[in-house]
Amino acid sequence: MSGLQQPKPTTKVKYMMLAEIYGNVHIGLAFGGAAIGIGLAAAGGVVAISRNPAQFGKIFMVLLLGMAMAEGMAFLAYVLIPKAGL
């Protein structure tokens, strides 16, 4: 090469990059937890409906409510935590 060297990143740049990485970890964890919660709700709903098919409407309503709450918590983590600076 022609002898040009890349400038070394300062400490401030290193911390900003580290904050950027850790700032997005909470989003992955929140949506991963929501996916697990939705899967568990669906599995429980299938088992409950298979045991008592006559209660399909009530079970399905509670199943959808549980799924919506799990997904809602993930969206709250996606929207609110970055604005809170945590």
N, C-alpha and C positions, 0 to 999 in steps of 0.2 A: 504494500500500500504506500501511499504518498506521505506517510508520517502523520496524518490527521488522526487524532484520537477523539473518541466520543467523550463528552464531559461526564464526570461521575455524578449520579443523581444525589441531590442534597438530602438531608434527613427529612426535611419537610415533604419532599416529593415521595420518599419512601413511605412515610406515614399516610400520605394521601392515598397512595396505591393500596396500602394495607387496609385502610378504612373503606375503600371502595370494594375490596374483596369481602371483608366481614360485613359490610352494609347489605350485601345481597344474600348472605347466608340465611338470614331470618326468613326471607321470602321462600327459599327452597324448603326450609324446615316447616314453615306454615302450610305450604301447599302439599308437602309430603304427608304431614299429619292429617290434613283434610282428606287426602286420598285414602288413607288408612281408615279414617272415621266413616267415610262414605262406603267403603268396602264392607266394614263391619255392620253398618246399618242395613245394607242390602242383603248380606248373609243372614242377619237376624230376621229381616222381613220375610225372606224366602222360607226360612224354617218355621216362622210363626204362621204363615199362610198355608204351608203344607200340613201343619198340625190342625188348623181350624180354618178351612176354606170359606166357611160361612161369614167370617169376620174380615173378608178381604178389604172392604172399603175402609174400615177403621184402621186396620194394620197398615194399609198402603198410605193413608194420610199421615200417620205417625212416622212412617218410613221416609216419606218425602220431606217432612218437617225436620227430621234429624239430619238428612243429607243437606238441606238448605242451611241449617245452622252451622254444620261443619264447614261448608264452603264460605259462609258469611264470615266466620272467624278468620279464615285464610285471607279473604279480601280486606278485612280490617287490618290484619298484620301487614298486608301489602301497601295499604294506603296510609295508615296512621303512624306506624313505627318510624318510617323515614322522616316524617315531619316532626316527630317528637325528639329526634336527635339521639335516640338510644342506640 
